[in-house]
Amino acid sequence: MTRKALALVLPALILLVVLMAGTTMAMQVTKIKPDTPGVTIIKEVTTLKLKVLPFSHRIDPTLPPNTGVLIGPFTLNSGQELGIYVVWSPSSATLLIGILNAQTSTGYGAYATGGSAAYVFNPGPGSWYAVVFNESPYTVSATIYIFIISQ
């Protein structure tokens, strides 16, 4: 393999290895819409210990109990979705993973346990934040990947 070919293939292979770290080869991705059963609809926003992080496709936050991060905002066009993949420890921690509309502060999400989760949100066009919130009574170390998916 030439250096030029390796330079083109290597970043994709590294991303694949990073995404698969700590997961089994058969990763389940859940597509989330507001009317999906078991989805928590966020109807109001209260003051929480959240910090807004600059635009990033990967972050590694430490989340104390009852704290979270807002990542973005990301502008989605028609036909685009927001993918959120989170790996965390301890795996017994419960995280709320979701999205919030940047203009209305409404959104939706789902609770996850087990140390890793992947969700694809289809909120429609607009400006959206990815949200990861630690519902657990102990500190969580996480790695969060954000993807804008075009159909």
C-alpha positions as CSV (number, residue, x, y, z in Angstrom):
1,M,0.0,0.0,0.0
2,T,1.4,3.4,-1.0
3,R,1.8,6.2,1.5
4,K,-0.8,8.2,-0.3
5,A,-3.3,5.3,0.0
6,L,-2.4,4.7,3.6
7,A,-2.9,8.4,4.4
8,L,-6.4,8.2,3.0
9,V,-7.4,4.9,4.7
10,L,-5.7,5.3,8.0
11,P,-8.0,8.0,9.5
12,A,-11.1,6.0,8.7
13,L,-9.5,2.9,10.3
14,I,-8.6,4.8,13.4
15,L,-12.1,6.2,13.7
16,L,-13.5,2.7,13.4
17,V,-11.2,1.4,16.1
18,V,-12.0,4.3,18.4
19,L,-15.8,3.9,17.9
20,M,-15.6,0.2,18.5
21,A,-13.4,0.5,21.6
22,G,-15.2,-0.9,24.6
23,T,-18.1,-2.3,22.6
24,T,-19.0,-5.6,21.0
25,M,-18.8,-6.0,17.3
26,A,-22.6,-5.8,16.9
27,M,-23.4,-2.3,18.2
28,Q,-27.0,-1.4,18.4
29,V,-28.0,2.1,17.2
30,T,-31.4,3.4,18.2
31,K,-33.2,5.9,16.0
32,I,-35.2,8.4,18.1
33,K,-38.1,10.5,17.1
34,P,-40.4,12.5,19.5
35,D,-43.1,9.9,19.3
36,T,-40.9,6.9,20.0
37,P,-42.2,4.8,23.0
38,G,-40.0,5.3,26.1
39,V,-38.7,8.7,25.0
40,T,-38.6,11.4,27.6
41,I,-40.0,14.6,26.2
42,I,-38.2,17.7,27.5
43,K,-41.0,20.3,27.9
44,E,-39.3,22.8,30.1
45,V,-35.8,23.8,31.0
46,T,-34.7,24.4,34.6
47,T,-31.4,25.8,35.6
48,L,-28.9,22.9,35.8
49,K,-25.2,22.6,36.1
50,L,-24.6,22.5,32.4
51,K,-21.7,23.9,30.4
52,V,-21.9,24.8,26.7
53,L,-18.9,23.4,24.9
54,P,-17.6,24.7,21.6
55,F,-18.4,22.8,18.4
56,S,-16.7,19.4,18.5
57,H,-17.1,16.0,17.1
58,R,-15.5,14.3,20.2
59,I,-15.3,15.4,23.8
60,D,-14.1,13.6,27.0
61,P,-16.0,15.2,29.9
62,T,-16.0,14.2,33.5
63,L,-19.6,14.5,34.8
64,P,-20.2,14.8,38.5
65,P,-23.6,13.7,39.8
66,N,-26.6,15.6,38.3
67,T,-24.5,17.5,35.8
68,G,-24.3,17.4,32.1
69,V,-23.0,19.0,28.9
70,L,-24.6,20.8,26.0
71,I,-22.6,20.3,22.8
72,G,-23.1,22.5,19.8
73,P,-25.3,24.0,18.5
74,F,-25.4,22.0,15.3
75,T,-27.5,23.3,12.4
76,L,-29.4,20.6,10.6
77,N,-30.9,20.9,7.2
78,S,-33.8,18.9,5.8
79,G,-32.9,15.2,5.6
80,Q,-30.1,15.5,8.2
81,E,-30.0,13.7,11.5
82,L,-27.9,14.1,14.7
83,G,-26.0,10.9,15.8
84,I,-24.7,10.7,19.4
85,Y,-22.4,7.9,20.6
86,V,-21.4,7.8,24.2
87,V,-19.0,5.5,26.1
88,W,-18.8,5.9,29.9
89,S,-17.7,4.4,33.1
90,P,-18.8,3.2,35.5
91,S,-21.1,1.3,33.2
92,S,-23.8,1.1,35.9
93,A,-24.4,4.9,35.7
94,T,-27.6,6.2,34.1
95,L,-27.2,8.9,31.5
96,L,-29.9,11.0,29.7
97,I,-28.8,11.3,26.1
98,G,-30.9,13.7,23.9
99,I,-31.2,16.9,22.0
100,L,-32.5,20.4,22.7
101,N,-33.7,23.0,20.2
102,A,-31.4,26.0,20.5
103,Q,-34.3,28.5,19.9
104,T,-37.1,26.9,22.0
105,S,-35.2,25.0,24.7
106,T,-37.4,22.0,24.1
107,G,-36.3,18.5,23.0
108,Y,-36.3,14.9,23.7
109,G,-34.0,12.0,24.8
110,A,-33.7,8.6,26.3
111,Y,-32.1,7.1,29.4
112,A,-29.2,4.7,28.9
113,T,-27.1,2.4,31.1
114,G,-24.5,-0.2,30.3
115,G,-21.5,1.9,29.5
116,S,-22.2,2.7,25.9
117,A,-25.1,3.9,23.8
118,A,-25.7,5.1,20.3
119,Y,-28.7,7.1,19.2
120,V,-29.7,8.8,16.0
121,F,-32.1,11.7,16.4
122,N,-34.3,13.0,13.6
123,P,-35.6,16.3,14.9
124,G,-36.0,18.1,11.6
125,P,-34.3,21.3,10.4
126,G,-33.0,23.8,12.9
127,S,-30.3,24.5,15.4
128,W,-29.9,21.7,18.0
129,Y,-27.7,20.9,21.0
130,A,-26.6,17.4,21.9
131,V,-27.2,16.8,25.6
132,V,-25.6,14.2,27.9
133,F,-26.7,14.4,31.5
134,N,-25.4,12.2,34.4
135,E,-28.5,11.1,36.5
136,S,-26.3,8.9,38.8
137,P,-25.1,9.7,42.3
138,Y,-21.5,9.3,41.3
139,T,-19.0,10.9,38.9
140,V,-18.9,9.5,35.4
141,S,-16.0,9.7,32.8
142,A,-17.4,9.8,29.3
143,T,-16.3,10.0,25.7
144,I,-18.9,11.6,23.4
145,Y,-18.9,11.5,19.6
146,I,-21.3,13.7,17.6
147,F,-22.2,13.0,13.9
148,I,-24.3,14.9,11.5
149,I,-25.8,12.2,9.2
150,S,-27.1,13.1,5.8
151,Q,-29.7,10.8,4.2
